[in-house]
Each structure stands twice: as structure tokens, then as C-alpha cells.
Amino acid sequence: MGNKLSGKDLVKLGFPKNNSINVALGQINRYRRDVRKEVILNEAKEVLRQPEKFVSNQTWAKVAEGLMKPEEIRIRQLMHSPAPFAIFGGNEIDAQAKNQLYDALKLPIAVAGALMPDAHTGYGLPIGGVLATENAVIPYGVGVDIGCRMSLSVFDLPASYLKGKDHQLQNILKEHTKFGMKETHAVKVDHEIFTRSVFGEIPLLRSLLGKAYQQLGTSGGGNHFVEFGIVTLNAARPEWELSAGDYLAVLSHSGSRGLGANIAKYYTDLAAKECRLPKAVQHLAWLDLDSQPGQEYWLAMNLAGDYAQACHDDIHRRISKALGHRIAFNIGNHHNFAWKEMVDGHERIVHRKGATPAAKDELGIIPGSMTAPGYIVSGKGNALSLNSASHGAGRLLSRAKCKATFTPSEVKKTLSEHGVTLIGGNVDEAPMAYKNIKTVMALQAELVDVLGVFIPKIVRMDK
């Protein structure tokens, strides 16, 4: 007998071959994952024999109700026409990404949507998609990398500080940043986030606490990076303590690491079991926020978002310490998350999957590529975009297409022409894989104002 309970085990006991098995497995995994298999099987036999005795049991209540009042598995029907939406830069967006938004807008929980000019095809919502829903959260509408965010730290050091210090700055990135699945910092640090009660209240989070502690201050693979560059501030702002001009800066892009990935997988699977949808939109299964799973996901998602910020803060703290100079100011924002916001006078759940929050006067960072500028922006609060803007330039070519199209020497030549040094990185993140960021910014002039520009110079990515 294996240690992990399966649907076949429950069928052998006599459970009907319907949704009660999926519900049972979900409840057991949520509340009793550390209990021995034989104990669970004995409980399951009792639930089958006398389900009425378990209607108030935390683990078995839903299963007992299903056994007492069996129901057909119901496929949720889509609306005939989509909820209201707006598309920005439609000529730059592929048809498949648009169709993904249209499908999402037909969900019965959908209220409004928008597509940003950097949009491209994703899973569930397109990357660059924004969706407002009524009292429901879609795990895949947030994405696998919960709380993936940008963070920009500007130092009170002139841009000329870079001259003659290439090797020193490269060594700082090599020694004080960690990437991918295996690298962690030798010297770990504590953080208040690890003392939060939610780690003990939700069994899944309890099991992920050790991983979160190990990975604090590290970055993921793929398109995640930490880079030195030059920021040009267009004007002075009192809170920045700097006048207009050119300064040394550090920009990072990463998310909530293994903590967020495991939360996303668990609650996406749970939503798929509890919210059956037509095949074309099955990745858009949702959790009702009035339900216990929905409340759990909301707490876990917000924890993952705060953890992502804590990772960036630790990265920038380590770099600042290695430089021996304090950070003058920092700007950061999530672009894979869900927020409770007002839409047309009602509180809604606004999902941004690869989109930057851009409420009136809200600051954010929109990066380009390794050889293209990034932008410090201030939101204009455009209601049609659901107070959103692009999260970057957006991909033109998939990772597989990049590998088939470009060679490492071509990438190296392009970087050299732009005066950029790359540590790590792969062909699938070639600068040529991305849309023209200047075109994207022009297409969202009604969404954000540009306050400054960041030019990458030394880039560190996963190997």
C-alpha cells in the first residue's frame, strides 16, 4: 500500500464514481495531508456507512453532503456575449490573445476586461490581460508566479560612477544575487513575514515555510533578472530627494519563487475540481470568495505577494551593502496579482496577469529588454483600462522560436552593440524576442505619464 491516497482507493471502498471522489481528495489534501493513509481509509469507510454523522466535520462535510444528495457534475455555462472591454494597441496583439480575453469575458463572473499593448497568448488569461470579476478569484488569472514584480532602487550616485567599475559591479551581481532552483544565499536572513500566523493556519503554507526561508532574496529563472543601469529622472520629486539628472540604479524582476508556485498549483487544481468549465476555458476555473477555499487562496496569494516584495527588498539591501552606498528611493509594483478595487461604483476582484497597476498618480516600472529602455511611470487612472498599463514590451517570439531562430553569437553581438554585459542568460531571452518598447509606450500614452527612463548596462540572469 502506497502512502498517498488515490481516487482508486476510494472507489475500492465503494465511493461512487462521481465528483465526490475529487471533493474528498481535495479536502483530505487540504486538512489531513500529514495523516497516515490507513487512518484516512478507516475514516472514509465510516463516512460511506453513516454520512449523516459527518455533516459538521471539517474534512468530510462536503463529501458527506454529496453522498447524501448526489448531484450530476455540472458544467458552468458561459454567457452568450462578453462583458464590456477595451483593447489598447490592438494592431500589435495576436488574434489568439484577443480570443483568450473574449473567452474570459464570457465567464458568468466577468464584469469587465482590458488588454494591454504588450499582450500575447498565455494560459487562462492572456499575458497583458486584465479581468474584473464579481466576488470570485481565478488562480490562473493571477498566474503561476504570484506577485511577480518590478523593483527599482536609485542611488545618490552619478551615472559616471559606472565608468571603470565594470568588474566591480559584475562581481557584486555574481556574489550577491542568486537565481533558479538550486542557488540560495549562504548567509540567510530572518524577516517578519516568517512569523505571520497564516503560515500556521493553512496546512499547505505550513509545509512551504522552510522553502520560503531558504529562497528569500533569490530570483527565478526565465525572464527574471537583476541589473545595474542608468536612470534619467525627468524632474525632481520631493519624496525622491534627488534633482532631475542621471543616476546609478538597480532594477530587479522576480516573483514569489517556490512558495507562490506551489500555492498556484494547489489552488488551480482545487478550482478545476470545484468549478467545471468548458474545455476552451478550463484554465479559468474560479474560487468563490465566500467559500473556505476562496478565502484560503486570497490569504495565501497576499502572503506570496508580500514574500515577493521581501525577496526584492533583500536583493537590493545586499547590493546596497556591497556597494557601500544607501538607496535614495525605491519604486516597485506587482504585475501578476489580484486586487479588490472599485469598478463602476462596486467592489470587484481585478486580476492583472502581466499588467501594471496604473491608478491616478500610482508609480510603477515598465521594463523593455536587455538592450531597450525601461520606464518609471505614473498612472493616469484610465477607467477603460481598469487602471492598468503594460508590464513590459511583450514577447514577439516564443522561447522555442527564439532557440530555433537565434544563435548565442547573434545575441552576444546585439548586446555588445548596445554596450550591455550579460552574466548568465540564454538565447530564449534574446532582446530580439521582444516587441519595440517605444511603440508599446506610445500606444499607452493615455494610460501613464513617463517620469524617467532606465537603461540597462550589466545584466544578471539564470544560467
KOLZA-117190 format. One record per residue (C-alpha): residue in one letter; residue number from 1; x, y, z. Coordinates in nm, 4 decimals, always signed. Example, Ala and Ser with C-alpha at 12.3 -4.5 7.8 and 13.67 -1.06 7.14 Angstrom:
- code:pos:X:Y:Z
- A:1:+1.2300:-0.4500:+0.7800
- S:2:+1.3670:-0.1060:+0.7140
//
This chain:
- code:pos:X:Y:Z
- M:1:+0.0000:+0.0000:+0.0000
- G:2:+0.1447:+0.3373:-0.1026
- N:3:+0.1426:+0.6283:+0.1370
- K:4:-0.0602:+0.8628:-0.0820
- L:5:-0.4366:+0.8205:-0.1063
- S:6:-0.5746:+0.7970:-0.4594
- G:7:-0.9135:+0.8024:-0.6233
- K:8:-0.8786:+0.4270:-0.6897
- D:9:-0.8508:+0.3660:-0.3135
- L:10:-1.1836:+0.5412:-0.2573
- V:11:-1.3517:+0.3570:-0.5469
- K:12:-1.2406:+0.0241:-0.3924
- L:13:-1.4101:+0.1269:-0.0691
- G:14:-1.7353:+0.1829:-0.2567
- F:15:-1.7347:+0.5568:-0.3271
- P:16:-1.9469:+0.6391:-0.6341
- K:17:-1.7524:+0.7344:-0.9459
- N:18:-1.8593:+1.0986:-0.9442
- N:19:-1.7367:+1.4336:-0.8166
- S:20:-1.7467:+1.3129:-0.4537
- I:21:-1.4070:+1.1495:-0.5099
- N:22:-1.2494:+1.4733:-0.6331
- V:23:-1.4031:+1.6618:-0.3409
- A:24:-1.2788:+1.4011:-0.0930
- L:25:-0.9223:+1.4095:-0.2261
- G:26:-0.9195:+1.7884:-0.2200
- Q:27:-1.0436:+1.8059:+0.1398
- I:28:-0.8018:+1.5365:+0.2591
- N:29:-0.5068:+1.7094:+0.0901
- R:30:-0.6067:+2.0401:+0.2472
- Y:31:-0.6720:+1.9290:+0.6043
- R:32:-0.5232:+1.5823:+0.6573
- R:33:-0.2185:+1.5585:+0.4313
- D:34:+0.0071:+1.4579:+0.7251
- V:35:-0.2242:+1.1792:+0.8492
- R:36:-0.1390:+0.8165:+0.7711
- K:37:-0.3206:+0.6592:+0.4770
- E:38:-0.4761:+0.3743:+0.6781
- V:39:-0.6294:+0.6221:+0.9243
- I:40:-0.7874:+0.8165:+0.6386
- L:41:-0.9209:+0.4966:+0.4806
- N:42:-1.0852:+0.3932:+0.8084
- E:43:-1.2499:+0.7348:+0.8356
- A:44:-1.3647:+0.7116:+0.4731
- K:45:-1.5332:+0.3759:+0.5445
- E:46:-1.7288:+0.5372:+0.8277
- V:47:-1.8292:+0.8306:+0.6061
- L:48:-1.9633:+0.5855:+0.3478
- R:49:-2.1506:+0.3885:+0.6127
- Q:50:-2.3030:+0.6816:+0.8004
- P:51:-2.2521:+1.0090:+0.6103
- E:52:-2.5088:+1.1907:+0.8258
- K:53:-2.2656:+1.1779:+1.1201
- F:54:-2.0052:+1.3810:+0.9270
- V:55:-2.2080:+1.6803:+0.8039
- S:56:-2.0258:+1.9084:+1.0520
- N:57:-1.6812:+1.7540:+1.0104
- Q:58:-1.4211:+1.9911:+0.8666
- T:59:-1.2668:+1.7324:+0.6364
- W:60:-1.5653:+1.5198:+0.5411
- A:61:-1.8677:+1.7568:+0.5430
- K:62:-1.8687:+1.8250:+0.1675
- V:63:-1.8197:+1.4576:+0.0907
- A:64:-2.0973:+1.3543:+0.3269
- E:65:-2.3378:+1.6031:+0.1706
- G:66:-2.2510:+1.4712:-0.1749
- L:67:-2.3150:+1.1131:-0.0652
- M:68:-2.6495:+1.2031:+0.0949
- K:69:-2.7614:+1.4176:-0.2006
- P:70:-2.5663:+1.3036:-0.5051
- E:71:-2.5575:+1.5552:-0.7888
- E:72:-2.4592:+1.5353:-1.1504
- I:73:-2.1316:+1.7099:-1.2330
- R:74:-2.2488:+2.0452:-1.3629
- I:75:-2.0549:+2.2265:-1.6324
- R:76:-2.0766:+2.6031:-1.5839
- Q:77:-2.2183:+2.7699:-1.8913
- L:78:-2.0626:+3.0781:-2.0494
- M:79:-2.2518:+3.3955:-2.1321
- H:80:-2.3544:+3.4437:-2.4957
- S:81:-2.1791:+3.7810:-2.5247
- P:82:-1.8675:+3.9156:-2.3488
- A:83:-1.8648:+4.1672:-2.0643
- P:84:-1.7513:+4.5218:-2.1614
- F:85:-1.3829:+4.5527:-2.2548
- A:86:-1.1171:+4.7759:-2.4129
- I:87:-0.8089:+4.6827:-2.6145
- F:88:-0.5071:+4.9132:-2.6361
- G:89:-0.2699:+4.8731:-2.9299
- G:90:-0.4808:+4.6073:-3.0957
- N:91:-0.2695:+4.6011:-3.4117
- E:92:+0.0299:+4.4805:-3.2055
- I:93:-0.1607:+4.1922:-3.0421
- D:94:-0.2062:+3.8443:-3.1893
- A:95:-0.5560:+3.7101:-3.2514
- Q:96:-0.5176:+3.4211:-3.0086
- A:97:-0.4502:+3.6556:-2.7158
- K:98:-0.7595:+3.8563:-2.8066
- N:99:-0.9685:+3.5404:-2.8246
- Q:100:-0.8442:+3.4360:-2.4808
- L:101:-0.9719:+3.7662:-2.3419
- Y:102:-1.3059:+3.7269:-2.5209
- D:103:-1.3494:+3.3797:-2.3691
- A:104:-1.2671:+3.5090:-2.0198
- L:105:-1.5206:+3.7896:-2.0614
- K:106:-1.7943:+3.5312:-2.1155
- L:107:-1.7472:+3.3758:-1.7726
- P:108:-2.0631:+3.4317:-1.5622
- I:109:-1.8490:+3.6071:-1.3000
- A:110:-1.6877:+3.8507:-1.5501
- V:111:-1.7729:+4.2203:-1.5165
- A:112:-1.5172:+4.3999:-1.7364
- G:113:-1.1816:+4.3463:-1.9033
- A:114:-0.8932:+4.5078:-2.0872
- L:115:-0.5925:+4.4088:-2.2951
- M:116:-0.2613:+4.5945:-2.2787
- P:117:-0.0449:+4.6705:-2.5875
- D:118:+0.2247:+4.4207:-2.4810
- A:119:-0.0284:+4.1362:-2.4699
- H:120:+0.0409:+3.7873:-2.6030
- T:121:-0.1000:+3.4391:-2.5613
- G:122:-0.0802:+3.2761:-2.2188
- Y:123:-0.2640:+3.0109:-2.0162
- G:124:-0.6098:+3.1113:-1.8993
- L:125:-0.5894:+3.4874:-1.9247
- P:126:-0.3506:+3.6188:-2.1909
- I:127:-0.0329:+3.7847:-2.0680
- G:128:-0.1239:+4.1541:-2.0572
- G:129:-0.4849:+4.0690:-1.9728
- V:130:-0.6924:+4.2426:-1.7053
- L:131:-1.0203:+4.0950:-1.5805
- A:132:-1.2646:+4.2255:-1.3185
- T:133:-1.4901:+3.9642:-1.1580
- E:134:-1.7701:+3.9613:-0.9048
- N:135:-1.6702:+3.8071:-0.5704
- A:136:-1.4521:+3.5378:-0.7277
- V:137:-1.0818:+3.4876:-0.7833
- I:138:-0.9254:+3.2895:-1.0687
- P:139:-0.5875:+3.1378:-0.9696
- Y:140:-0.4757:+3.1224:-1.3337
- G:141:-0.5971:+3.4798:-1.3772
- V:142:-0.3234:+3.5726:-1.1306
- G:143:-0.0712:+3.3323:-1.2767
- V:144:+0.1771:+3.0736:-1.1537
- D:145:+0.4310:+3.3311:-1.0350
- I:146:+0.2101:+3.5102:-0.7819
- G:147:+0.3297:+3.8613:-0.7046
- C:148:+0.5856:+3.8700:-0.9857
- R:149:+0.7032:+4.2305:-0.9637
- M:150:+0.9491:+4.5009:-1.0583
- S:151:+1.1687:+4.6864:-0.8115
- L:152:+1.3898:+4.9864:-0.8924
- S:153:+1.6385:+5.1345:-0.6463
- V:154:+1.8067:+5.4628:-0.7359
- F:155:+2.1319:+5.5647:-0.5648
- D:156:+2.2574:+5.9155:-0.4990
- L:157:+2.5486:+5.8368:-0.7301
- P:158:+2.6011:+5.9952:-1.0729
- A:159:+2.5815:+5.7821:-1.3865
- S:160:+2.9552:+5.8399:-1.4299
- Y:161:+3.0067:+5.6086:-1.1302
- L:162:+2.9795:+5.3199:-1.3773
- K:163:+3.2964:+5.4222:-1.5622
- G:164:+3.5867:+5.1957:-1.4824
- K:165:+3.3842:+4.9875:-1.2351
- D:166:+3.2503:+4.7186:-1.4699
- H:167:+3.4341:+4.4323:-1.2997
- Q:168:+3.3461:+4.5511:-0.9503
- L:169:+2.9750:+4.5765:-1.0353
- Q:170:+2.9769:+4.2433:-1.2188
- N:171:+3.1291:+4.0785:-0.9120
- I:172:+2.8621:+4.2308:-0.6884
- L:173:+2.5907:+4.0733:-0.9029
- K:174:+2.7736:+3.7403:-0.9192
- E:175:+2.8289:+3.7241:-0.5443
- H:176:+2.5113:+3.8799:-0.4066
- T:177:+2.2348:+3.7588:-0.6387
- K:178:+2.1099:+3.4002:-0.6707
- F:179:+1.8938:+3.2512:-0.9458
- G:180:+1.6954:+2.9433:-1.0364
- M:181:+1.6027:+2.6285:-0.8462
- K:182:+1.9360:+2.5465:-0.6823
- E:183:+2.1085:+2.8705:-0.5816
- T:184:+2.0473:+3.0145:-0.2342
- H:185:+2.2410:+3.2574:-0.0163
- A:186:+2.4970:+3.1018:+0.2179
- V:187:+2.4052:+3.3557:+0.4854
- K:188:+2.0287:+3.3530:+0.5392
- V:189:+1.8425:+3.6414:+0.6993
- D:190:+1.5260:+3.6489:+0.9054
- H:191:+1.2201:+3.8506:+0.8098
- E:192:+0.8958:+3.9388:+0.9826
- I:193:+0.6989:+3.7588:+0.7099
- F:194:+0.8030:+3.4213:+0.8517
- T:195:+0.6265:+3.4989:+1.1799
- R:196:+0.2868:+3.5570:+1.0184
- S:197:+0.0092:+3.3444:+1.1631
- V:198:-0.1208:+3.2425:+0.8196
- F:199:+0.1796:+3.0076:+0.7847
- G:200:+0.0345:+2.8061:+1.0721
- E:201:-0.3318:+2.8430:+0.9838
- I:202:-0.3219:+2.6867:+0.6360
- P:203:-0.1585:+2.3396:+0.6159
- L:204:-0.0210:+2.3976:+0.2653
- L:205:+0.1601:+2.7131:+0.3787
- R:206:+0.2966:+2.5378:+0.6853
- S:207:+0.4644:+2.2834:+0.4563
- L:208:+0.6185:+2.5620:+0.2438
- L:209:+0.7687:+2.7722:+0.5242
- G:210:+1.1114:+2.6051:+0.5057
- K:211:+1.1355:+2.6532:+0.1289
- A:212:+1.0346:+3.0177:+0.1622
- Y:213:+1.3040:+3.0769:+0.4236
- Q:214:+1.5690:+2.9108:+0.2048
- Q:215:+1.4770:+3.1114:-0.1071
- L:216:+1.4399:+3.4593:+0.0451
- G:217:+1.6389:+3.7125:-0.1566
- T:218:+1.6696:+3.4902:-0.4649
- S:219:+1.5319:+3.5248:-0.8182
- G:220:+1.3637:+3.2814:-1.0546
- G:221:+1.4747:+3.1630:-1.3968
- G:222:+1.3331:+3.2563:-1.7370
- N:223:+1.2992:+3.6310:-1.7889
- H:224:+1.3829:+3.7252:-1.4307
- F:225:+1.6866:+3.9476:-1.3779
- V:226:+1.8848:+4.1854:-1.1580
- E:227:+2.0709:+4.4598:-1.3425
- F:228:+2.2771:+4.7744:-1.2931
- G:229:+2.1931:+5.0638:-1.5189
- I:230:+2.1490:+5.4377:-1.5567
- V:231:+1.8287:+5.6162:-1.4594
- T:232:+1.7425:+5.9539:-1.6097
- L:233:+1.4902:+6.1409:-1.3931
- N:234:+1.2895:+6.3899:-1.5980
- A:235:+1.2011:+6.6072:-1.2984
- A:236:+1.2556:+6.6304:-0.9246
- R:237:+1.0021:+6.4944:-0.6744
- P:238:+1.0298:+6.5823:-0.3031
- E:239:+0.9982:+6.2195:-0.1891
- W:240:+1.2885:+6.1134:-0.4130
- E:241:+1.5387:+6.3519:-0.2510
- L:242:+1.7091:+6.3833:-0.5910
- S:243:+1.7057:+6.6508:-0.8578
- A:244:+1.6494:+6.5771:-1.2281
- G:245:+1.9503:+6.4036:-1.3819
- D:246:+2.1305:+6.0756:-1.4431
- Y:247:+2.1981:+5.8279:-1.1603
- L:248:+2.3178:+5.4750:-1.0907
- A:249:+2.0273:+5.2344:-1.0317
- V:250:+1.9445:+4.8666:-0.9790
- L:251:+1.6386:+4.7063:-1.1390
- S:252:+1.5097:+4.3597:-1.0481
- H:253:+1.2335:+4.1383:-1.1830
- S:254:+1.1159:+3.8264:-0.9996
- G:255:+0.8262:+3.6815:-0.8005
- S:256:+0.7333:+3.4605:-0.5083
- R:257:+0.9549:+3.1643:-0.6001
- G:258:+0.8558:+2.8132:-0.4825
- L:259:+0.6089:+2.9499:-0.2300
- G:260:+0.3946:+3.1148:-0.4978
- A:261:+0.4324:+2.8328:-0.7499
- N:262:+0.3053:+2.5731:-0.5031
- I:263:+0.0147:+2.7941:-0.3942
- A:264:-0.0804:+2.8495:-0.7579
- K:265:-0.0682:+2.4796:-0.8460
- Y:266:-0.2641:+2.3657:-0.5411
- Y:267:-0.5487:+2.6150:-0.5709
- T:268:-0.5633:+2.5940:-0.9505
- D:269:-0.6178:+2.2186:-0.9201
- L:270:-0.8753:+2.2747:-0.6475
- A:271:-1.0629:+2.5325:-0.8534
- A:272:-1.0673:+2.2972:-1.1529
- K:273:-1.2298:+2.0247:-0.9405
- E:274:-1.4894:+2.2525:-0.7831
- C:275:-1.5677:+2.4703:-1.0872
- R:276:-1.6191:+2.2642:-1.4025
- L:277:-1.5947:+2.4688:-1.7227
- P:278:-1.5994:+2.4005:-2.0979
- K:279:-1.2613:+2.2765:-2.2245
- A:280:-1.1740:+2.6043:-2.4004
- V:281:-1.1773:+2.7945:-2.0692
- Q:282:-1.0898:+2.5234:-1.8174
- H:283:-0.7814:+2.7201:-1.7020
- L:284:-1.0186:+2.9971:-1.5853
- A:285:-1.1820:+2.7955:-1.3065
- W:286:-1.2546:+3.0220:-1.0106
- L:287:-1.2965:+3.0109:-0.6344
- D:288:-1.5873:+3.1927:-0.4724
- L:289:-1.4504:+3.4380:-0.2156
- D:290:-1.7313:+3.3446:+0.0227
- S:291:-1.6082:+2.9842:+0.0269
- Q:292:-1.3352:+2.8487:+0.2512
- P:293:-1.1035:+2.7573:-0.0415
- G:294:-1.1531:+3.1069:-0.1851
- Q:295:-1.0699:+3.2721:+0.1463
- E:296:-0.7649:+3.0469:+0.1861
- Y:297:-0.6362:+3.1304:-0.1610
- W:298:-0.6858:+3.5024:-0.1012
- L:299:-0.4803:+3.4861:+0.2193
- A:300:-0.2137:+3.2696:+0.0549
- M:301:-0.1968:+3.4916:-0.2548
- N:302:-0.1455:+3.8042:-0.0461
- L:303:+0.1220:+3.6294:+0.1587
- A:304:+0.3006:+3.5293:-0.1630
- G:305:+0.2813:+3.8887:-0.2872
- D:306:+0.4358:+4.0196:+0.0337
- Y:307:+0.7010:+3.7487:+0.0155
- A:308:+0.7897:+3.8531:-0.3401
- Q:309:+0.8412:+4.2094:-0.2182
- A:310:+1.0515:+4.0817:+0.0721
- C:311:+1.2732:+3.8960:-0.1780
- H:312:+1.3299:+4.2141:-0.3801
- D:313:+1.3968:+4.4179:-0.0658
- D:314:+1.6601:+4.1653:+0.0421
- I:315:+1.8243:+4.1642:-0.3036
- H:316:+1.8502:+4.5441:-0.3031
- R:317:+1.9689:+4.5522:+0.0588
- R:318:+2.2524:+4.3099:-0.0219
- I:319:+2.3584:+4.5095:-0.3279
- S:320:+2.3437:+4.8393:-0.1408
- K:321:+2.5607:+4.6960:+0.1362
- A:322:+2.8130:+4.5595:-0.1161
- L:323:+2.8265:+4.8986:-0.2918
- G:324:+2.8666:+5.0813:+0.0359
- H:325:+2.6026:+5.3391:-0.0600
- R:326:+2.2469:+5.3905:+0.0595
- I:327:+1.9427:+5.3777:-0.1648
- A:328:+1.7918:+5.7222:-0.2267
- F:329:+1.4492:+5.5857:-0.3191
- N:330:+1.2752:+5.2697:-0.4414
- I:331:+0.9742:+5.2118:-0.6660
- G:332:+0.8085:+4.8732:-0.7046
- N:333:+0.4901:+4.7097:-0.8274
- H:334:+0.3334:+4.3674:-0.8790
- H:335:+0.2180:+4.2693:-1.2261
- N:336:+0.0779:+3.9182:-1.1517
- F:337:-0.1841:+3.9624:-0.8812
- A:338:-0.5483:+4.0263:-0.7929
- W:339:-0.6782:+4.3277:-0.6002
- K:340:-1.0104:+4.4356:-0.4506
- E:341:-1.0856:+4.7600:-0.6364
- M:342:-1.3847:+4.9764:-0.7217
- V:343:-1.5177:+4.9313:-1.0757
- D:344:-1.8223:+5.1372:-1.1779
- G:345:-1.9033:+5.2017:-0.8134
- H:346:-1.8815:+4.8385:-0.6989
- E:347:-1.6043:+4.6417:-0.5315
- R:348:-1.4641:+4.3889:-0.7778
- I:349:-1.1723:+4.1490:-0.7953
- V:350:-0.9322:+4.2901:-1.0559
- H:351:-0.6902:+4.0316:-1.1955
- R:352:-0.3777:+4.1637:-1.3666
- K:353:-0.1805:+3.8878:-1.5363
- G:354:+0.1190:+4.0678:-1.6794
- A:355:-0.0194:+4.4187:-1.6314
- T:356:+0.0985:+4.7139:-1.4209
- P:357:-0.1401:+4.8893:-1.1783
- A:358:-0.1873:+5.2444:-1.3073
- A:359:-0.4384:+5.4208:-1.0853
- K:360:-0.4200:+5.8004:-1.0779
- D:361:-0.0674:+5.9058:-0.9674
- E:362:+0.0336:+5.5469:-0.8862
- L:363:+0.4031:+5.4869:-0.9606
- G:364:+0.5294:+5.1824:-1.1456
- I:365:+0.8080:+5.0333:-1.3577
- I:366:+0.7642:+4.9091:-1.7156
- P:367:+1.0844:+4.7380:-1.8422
- G:368:+1.1902:+4.6894:-2.2023
- S:369:+1.4525:+4.4224:-2.2743
- M:370:+1.8250:+4.3838:-2.2053
- T:371:+1.9028:+4.6352:-2.4791
- A:372:+1.5938:+4.8576:-2.4537
- P:373:+1.4938:+5.1236:-2.2007
- G:374:+1.2581:+5.0697:-1.9107
- Y:375:+1.0272:+5.3439:-1.7840
- I:376:+0.9303:+5.4962:-1.4500
- V:377:+0.5619:+5.5779:-1.4925
- S:378:+0.2772:+5.7488:-1.3108
- G:379:-0.0728:+5.6149:-1.3729
- K:380:-0.3457:+5.8304:-1.5257
- G:381:-0.6310:+5.6285:-1.3754
- N:382:-0.7932:+5.5343:-1.7055
- A:383:-1.1181:+5.3513:-1.6225
- L:384:-1.1303:+5.1789:-1.9630
- S:385:-0.8039:+5.0008:-1.8878
- L:386:-0.9265:+4.9183:-1.5356
- N:387:-0.6455:+5.1431:-1.4078
- S:388:-0.3807:+4.9307:-1.5778
- A:389:-0.0875:+4.9540:-1.8205
- S:390:+0.1530:+4.7104:-1.9859
- H:391:+0.4034:+4.5179:-1.7735
- G:392:+0.6793:+4.5356:-2.0329
- A:393:+0.7418:+4.5234:-2.4065
- G:394:+0.5763:+4.1850:-2.4532
- R:395:+0.7106:+3.8878:-2.6482
- L:396:+0.7124:+3.8682:-3.0269
- L:397:+0.8653:+3.5198:-3.0351
- S:398:+0.8116:+3.2224:-2.8048
- R:399:+1.1059:+3.0674:-2.6214
- A:400:+1.1069:+2.7717:-2.8606
- K:401:+1.1019:+3.0051:-3.1625
- C:402:+1.3953:+3.2016:-3.0193
- K:403:+1.6039:+2.8867:-2.9843
- A:404:+1.5236:+2.7915:-3.3430
- T:405:+1.5915:+3.1418:-3.4795
- F:406:+1.8895:+3.2943:-3.2965
- T:407:+2.2392:+3.1768:-3.2093
- P:408:+2.4344:+3.2697:-2.8944
- S:409:+2.6811:+3.4641:-3.1095
- E:410:+2.3986:+3.6763:-3.2565
- V:411:+2.2731:+3.7582:-2.9079
- K:412:+2.6264:+3.8421:-2.7931
- K:413:+2.6744:+4.0747:-3.0888
- T:414:+2.3471:+4.2595:-3.0215
- L:415:+2.4396:+4.3061:-2.6544
- S:416:+2.7853:+4.4352:-2.7497
- E:417:+2.6363:+4.6881:-2.9923
- H:418:+2.4286:+4.8296:-2.7073
- G:419:+2.7111:+4.8275:-2.4508
- V:420:+2.5420:+4.5672:-2.2305
- T:421:+2.7268:+4.2993:-2.0312
- L:422:+2.5280:+3.9783:-1.9647
- I:423:+2.6007:+3.7325:-1.6843
- G:424:+2.4114:+3.4070:-1.7415
- G:425:+2.1058:+3.4221:-1.9648
- N:426:+2.0007:+3.2100:-2.2607
- V:427:+1.9017:+3.2522:-2.6245
- D:428:+1.5316:+3.2336:-2.5317
- E:429:+1.5665:+3.5762:-2.3672
- A:430:+1.7294:+3.7373:-2.6706
- P:431:+1.6453:+4.1089:-2.6950
- M:432:+1.5100:+4.0396:-3.0445
- A:433:+1.2348:+3.8238:-2.8906
- Y:434:+1.0517:+4.1314:-2.7643
- K:435:+0.8287:+4.3977:-2.9143
- N:436:+0.9594:+4.7525:-2.9534
- I:437:+0.9084:+4.9073:-2.6098
- K:438:+0.8897:+5.2588:-2.7561
- T:439:+0.5977:+5.1526:-2.9752
- V:440:+0.4264:+4.9923:-2.6751
- M:441:+0.4714:+5.3080:-2.4663
- A:442:+0.3298:+5.5249:-2.7467
- L:443:+0.0215:+5.3019:-2.7563
- Q:444:-0.0484:+5.3607:-2.3878
- A:445:+0.0079:+5.7354:-2.3651
- E:446:-0.3480:+5.7662:-2.2321
- L:447:-0.2692:+5.5219:-1.9511
- V:448:+0.0576:+5.6517:-1.7994
- D:449:+0.2920:+5.9508:-1.7866
- V:450:+0.6674:+5.8855:-1.8143
- L:451:+0.8737:+6.0260:-1.5248
- G:452:+1.2081:+5.8678:-1.6042
- V:453:+1.3992:+5.6184:-1.8151
- F:454:+1.6236:+5.3260:-1.7129
- I:455:+1.8998:+5.1991:-1.9466
- P:456:+2.0415:+4.8508:-1.8612
- K:457:+2.4210:+4.8146:-1.8539
- I:458:+2.5132:+4.4997:-1.6545
- V:459:+2.2527:+4.2228:-1.6501
- R:460:+2.2472:+3.9059:-1.4387
- M:461:+2.0062:+3.6205:-1.5229
- D:462:+1.9795:+3.2479:-1.4557
- K:463:+2.2301:+3.0306:-1.6433
//
